[in-house]
């Protein structure tokens, strides 16, 4: 009986010792893991052991992240390739534009350079040629102008003397008599039917709506002609008593100025260009009419203006 009890006690003690040793080993194995986790969570400063544990954990995490394969899809790959292709095309287009711009700038620079070189060269080459050509041209032009001026003055002097001598000789004289076969036709009706009228101002104004004061006299407008309005002002006298044909409704003085200028160019008139239809102007008109086969009215009529090229 005692032996049985003794054996039981010894077995229980051995079992207890074995269980305690096993528990100590488990606590020792579990203790470093708990401390490492606490140290990694607290992050104490300047502890070599803790830093080494942290370094080991970080390296493990880094290796895990580095070796982990990213999950990609076919759409993402296609988009990435499309983006790269678009960037490459933009770069190519930009490079092409830069090449074209540089080429254009080179062309412009060459053109400007050529222009400057050619300008200097042309100036040097053409200076002599232009001088010779212009010297010859100027000489001819001066000679032509000088001859024209000399001939003009000579012809004017000859025509003036010859015409004056010829017409003063009695072949053509100033006339106010417009009766005869030479003055038939509608173009001479105003001269053929003209006769002097004396009326006061009120009568003239009641019968004609256009009356003007020109060359110290009053004229009224009727059927394309200007006529002296005798009696419109008692003190008025007229150098020429008769109708004056006017184109475009121009005033008598303006028409007379055109006639005087044309007669002066033709060598018939050398008096003043004053717009007054006086004896010198009428004498020149008569000479011109006789030379051109016109009826000699010694006045400004429609056929004379057409022949002079005025109307």
C-alpha positions as CSV (number, residue, x, y, z in Angstrom):
1,X,0.0,0.0,0.0
2,X,2.8,2.4,0.9
3,X,4.6,1.5,-2.3
4,X,1.5,2.3,-4.4
5,X,1.1,5.7,-2.7
6,X,4.8,6.4,-3.0
7,X,4.7,5.6,-6.8
8,X,1.7,7.8,-7.3
9,X,3.3,10.7,-5.5
10,X,6.5,10.3,-7.5
11,X,4.5,10.1,-10.8
12,X,2.5,13.2,-9.9
13,X,5.7,15.1,-9.0
14,X,7.3,14.1,-12.3
15,X,4.2,15.1,-14.2
16,X,4.1,18.4,-12.4
17,X,7.7,19.1,-13.2
18,X,7.3,18.2,-16.8
19,X,4.3,20.4,-17.2
20,X,6.1,23.3,-15.5
21,X,9.1,22.9,-17.8
22,X,6.9,22.9,-20.8
23,X,5.1,26.0,-19.6
24,X,8.4,27.8,-19.1
25,X,9.5,27.0,-22.6
26,X,6.2,28.3,-24.1
27,X,6.5,31.5,-22.1
28,X,10.1,32.0,-23.3
29,X,9.1,31.4,-26.9
30,X,6.1,33.8,-26.7
31,X,8.0,36.5,-24.8
32,X,10.3,37.7,-27.6
33,X,7.5,38.1,-30.1
34,X,5.4,40.2,-27.7
35,X,8.4,42.4,-26.9
36,X,9.2,42.9,-30.6
37,X,5.7,43.9,-31.4
38,X,5.7,46.4,-28.5
39,X,9.1,47.8,-29.5
40,X,7.9,48.2,-33.1
41,X,4.7,49.9,-31.9
42,X,6.4,52.3,-29.4
43,X,9.4,53.1,-31.6
44,X,11.9,54.0,-28.7
45,X,14.9,56.2,-29.7
46,X,18.5,54.9,-30.0
47,X,18.0,51.2,-29.2
48,X,20.0,49.0,-31.4
49,X,18.0,45.9,-30.9
50,X,14.7,47.7,-31.6
51,X,16.1,49.4,-34.7
52,X,17.3,46.0,-36.0
53,X,13.9,44.5,-35.4
54,X,12.3,47.5,-37.1
55,X,14.7,47.3,-40.0
56,X,14.0,43.6,-40.4
57,X,10.2,44.2,-40.5
58,X,10.6,47.2,-43.0
59,X,12.8,45.1,-45.2
60,X,10.4,42.3,-45.2
61,X,7.5,44.6,-46.0
62,X,9.6,46.2,-48.8
63,X,10.5,42.8,-50.3
64,X,6.8,41.8,-50.1
65,X,5.8,45.0,-51.9
66,X,8.6,44.8,-54.4
67,X,7.9,41.2,-55.3
68,X,4.2,41.7,-55.4
69,X,3.0,41.7,-59.0
70,X,0.5,44.5,-59.8
71,X,-2.8,43.6,-61.2
72,X,-3.2,45.1,-64.7
73,X,-5.9,44.7,-67.3
74,X,-5.8,44.8,-71.1
75,X,-7.7,48.1,-71.2
76,X,-5.0,49.8,-69.1
77,X,-2.3,48.5,-71.4
78,X,-4.1,49.7,-74.5
79,X,-4.6,53.2,-72.9
80,X,-0.9,53.4,-72.0
81,X,0.2,52.4,-75.5
82,X,-2.3,54.9,-77.0
83,X,-1.0,57.7,-74.8
84,X,2.6,56.9,-75.7
85,X,1.7,56.9,-79.4
86,X,-0.1,60.3,-79.1
87,X,2.9,61.8,-77.3
88,X,5.3,60.5,-80.0
89,X,3.1,61.9,-82.8
90,X,3.0,65.3,-81.1
91,X,6.7,65.3,-80.7
92,X,7.2,64.4,-84.4
93,X,4.8,67.1,-85.5
94,X,6.5,69.7,-83.3
95,X,9.9,68.7,-84.7
96,X,8.6,69.0,-88.2
97,X,7.2,72.5,-87.5
98,X,10.5,73.5,-86.0
99,X,12.4,72.2,-89.1
100,X,10.0,74.1,-91.4
101,X,10.4,77.3,-89.4
102,X,14.1,77.0,-89.4
103,X,14.2,76.4,-93.1
104,X,11.9,79.4,-93.7
105,X,14.1,81.6,-91.6
106,X,17.2,80.5,-93.5
107,X,15.4,81.3,-96.8
108,X,14.4,84.7,-95.5
109,X,17.9,85.4,-94.3
110,X,19.4,84.4,-97.7
111,X,16.8,86.5,-99.5
112,X,17.7,89.6,-97.4
113,X,21.3,88.9,-97.8
114,X,21.0,88.5,-101.6
115,X,18.9,91.7,-101.8
116,X,21.5,93.7,-99.9
117,X,24.3,92.2,-102.0
118,X,22.4,92.7,-105.3
119,X,21.4,96.2,-104.2
120,X,25.0,97.3,-103.7
121,X,26.1,95.5,-106.9
122,X,23.2,97.0,-108.9
123,X,23.9,100.5,-107.6
124,X,27.5,100.2,-108.6
125,X,26.7,98.8,-112.0
126,X,23.7,100.9,-112.8
127,X,25.1,104.2,-111.7
128,X,27.2,104.5,-114.8
129,X,24.6,103.3,-117.1
130,X,21.9,105.5,-115.6
131,X,24.1,108.5,-115.8
132,X,24.8,107.9,-119.5
133,X,21.2,107.1,-120.3
134,X,19.8,110.0,-118.3
135,X,22.3,112.4,-119.8
136,X,21.2,111.4,-123.3
137,X,17.5,111.5,-122.4
138,X,17.8,114.8,-120.6
139,X,19.6,116.3,-123.6
140,X,17.0,115.1,-126.0
141,X,14.1,116.1,-123.7
142,X,15.6,119.5,-123.2
143,X,16.2,119.9,-126.9
144,X,12.6,118.8,-127.6
145,X,11.1,121.2,-125.1
146,X,13.3,124.0,-126.2
147,X,12.4,123.4,-129.8
148,X,8.7,123.2,-128.9
149,X,8.9,126.5,-127.0
150,X,10.8,128.1,-129.9
151,X,8.4,126.8,-132.4
152,X,5.4,127.8,-130.3
153,X,6.6,131.3,-130.0
154,X,7.6,131.5,-133.6
155,X,4.2,130.1,-134.9
156,X,2.3,132.3,-132.5
157,X,4.2,135.4,-133.7
158,X,3.8,134.4,-137.3
159,X,0.1,133.6,-137.0
160,X,-0.6,136.6,-135.0
161,X,1.0,138.9,-137.5
162,X,-0.4,137.1,-140.5
163,X,-3.9,136.7,-139.2
164,X,-4.1,140.2,-137.9
165,X,-2.8,141.6,-141.2
166,X,-5.1,139.3,-143.2
167,X,-8.3,140.0,-141.4
168,X,-7.6,143.6,-140.8
169,X,-7.3,143.9,-144.5
170,X,-11.1,143.8,-144.9
171,X,-11.7,140.1,-145.7
172,X,-13.5,139.4,-142.4
173,X,-15.0,142.0,-140.1
174,X,-17.0,142.0,-136.9
175,X,-20.7,142.0,-137.6
176,X,-24.0,142.1,-135.7
177,X,-26.1,141.6,-138.8
178,X,-27.3,138.0,-138.8
179,X,-29.6,138.2,-141.8
180,X,-28.8,136.2,-144.9
181,X,-28.5,132.7,-146.3
182,X,-25.5,131.9,-144.2
183,X,-27.6,132.0,-141.0
184,X,-30.3,129.6,-142.0
185,X,-31.0,126.6,-139.8
186,X,-32.0,126.0,-136.2
187,X,-28.4,126.5,-134.9
188,X,-28.5,130.1,-135.9
189,X,-32.1,130.8,-135.0
190,X,-31.2,132.7,-131.8
191,X,-29.0,135.1,-133.8
192,X,-31.4,135.4,-136.7
193,X,-34.4,136.3,-134.4
194,X,-32.5,138.5,-131.9
195,X,-33.5,142.1,-131.3
196,X,-32.8,144.4,-128.4
197,X,-35.5,144.5,-125.7
198,X,-35.9,147.3,-123.1
199,X,-37.9,146.4,-119.9
200,X,-37.7,147.2,-116.3
201,X,-36.6,144.9,-113.6
202,X,-40.0,143.7,-112.6
203,X,-40.9,142.7,-116.2
204,X,-37.7,140.7,-116.6
205,X,-38.2,138.9,-113.3
206,X,-41.8,138.1,-114.2
207,X,-40.8,136.6,-117.5
208,X,-37.5,134.8,-116.8
209,X,-36.5,132.9,-113.7
210,X,-32.7,133.0,-114.3
211,X,-31.1,136.4,-114.5
212,X,-27.4,136.9,-113.5
213,X,-25.0,139.8,-113.2
214,X,-21.8,139.2,-115.3
215,X,-19.1,141.6,-116.6
216,X,-21.0,144.7,-115.4
217,X,-24.2,143.6,-117.1
218,X,-27.4,141.7,-116.5
219,X,-28.1,138.6,-118.7
220,X,-31.2,136.4,-118.8
221,X,-31.2,132.7,-119.8
222,X,-33.5,131.4,-122.6
223,X,-33.3,128.3,-124.8
224,X,-29.6,127.6,-124.2
225,X,-28.4,131.1,-124.8
226,X,-27.6,134.1,-122.6
227,X,-29.1,137.5,-123.8
228,X,-28.4,141.0,-122.5
229,X,-31.3,142.2,-120.3
230,X,-31.6,145.8,-121.5
231,X,-33.3,148.1,-119.0
232,X,-32.8,145.8,-116.0
233,X,-30.5,148.4,-114.6
234,X,-30.5,151.9,-116.2
235,X,-26.8,152.5,-115.9
236,X,-25.7,149.2,-117.5
237,X,-24.0,149.1,-120.9
238,X,-22.9,146.0,-122.8
239,X,-19.7,145.4,-124.7
240,X,-21.4,142.9,-126.9
241,X,-25.1,143.1,-127.9
242,X,-26.2,139.6,-128.9
243,X,-26.7,136.0,-127.7
244,X,-24.0,133.8,-126.2
245,X,-24.4,130.1,-126.5
246,X,-23.7,128.3,-123.2
247,X,-23.2,124.5,-122.8
248,X,-24.1,122.8,-119.5
249,X,-25.8,126.1,-118.4
250,X,-22.5,127.8,-117.7
251,X,-22.3,131.5,-117.3
252,X,-21.3,133.8,-120.2
253,X,-17.9,134.7,-118.7
254,X,-16.9,131.1,-118.1
255,X,-17.8,130.1,-121.7
256,X,-15.9,133.1,-123.0
257,X,-12.8,132.1,-121.0
258,X,-12.8,128.6,-122.6
259,X,-13.2,130.2,-126.1
260,X,-10.3,132.6,-125.5
261,X,-8.0,129.8,-124.3
262,X,-8.8,127.6,-127.3
263,X,-8.3,130.5,-129.8
264,X,-5.0,131.4,-128.1
265,X,-3.7,127.8,-128.5
266,X,-4.7,127.9,-132.2
267,X,-2.9,131.2,-132.7
268,X,-5.9,133.4,-133.3
269,X,-6.0,135.3,-130.0
270,X,-3.3,137.0,-128.0
271,X,-5.3,139.2,-125.7
272,X,-6.2,138.8,-122.0
273,X,-8.1,135.8,-120.8
274,X,-10.7,137.8,-118.9
275,X,-14.0,136.3,-120.0
276,X,-15.2,139.5,-121.7
277,X,-16.5,139.1,-125.3
278,X,-14.9,142.3,-126.5
279,X,-13.7,143.4,-129.9
280,X,-10.4,141.4,-129.8
281,X,-12.1,138.2,-128.9
282,X,-14.8,138.7,-131.5
283,X,-12.2,139.5,-134.2
284,X,-10.4,136.2,-133.3
285,X,-13.7,134.3,-133.4
286,X,-14.5,135.8,-136.8
287,X,-11.1,134.7,-138.2
288,X,-11.5,131.2,-136.8
289,X,-15.0,130.9,-138.3
290,X,-13.8,132.0,-141.7
291,X,-10.9,129.6,-141.8
292,X,-13.2,126.7,-140.9
293,X,-16.0,127.4,-143.3
294,X,-18.5,128.5,-140.6
295,X,-21.0,131.3,-140.7
296,X,-19.2,134.4,-139.5
297,X,-21.3,135.5,-136.5
298,X,-18.3,137.1,-134.7
299,X,-19.9,135.6,-131.6
300,X,-20.0,132.4,-129.5
301,X,-22.5,130.1,-131.3
302,X,-23.0,126.4,-131.2
303,X,-21.2,125.4,-134.4
304,X,-18.1,127.4,-133.4
305,X,-17.9,125.8,-130.0
306,X,-18.3,122.3,-131.5
307,X,-15.4,123.1,-134.0
308,X,-13.2,124.4,-131.2
309,X,-13.8,121.3,-129.2
310,X,-15.2,123.1,-126.3
311,X,-18.7,121.9,-126.1
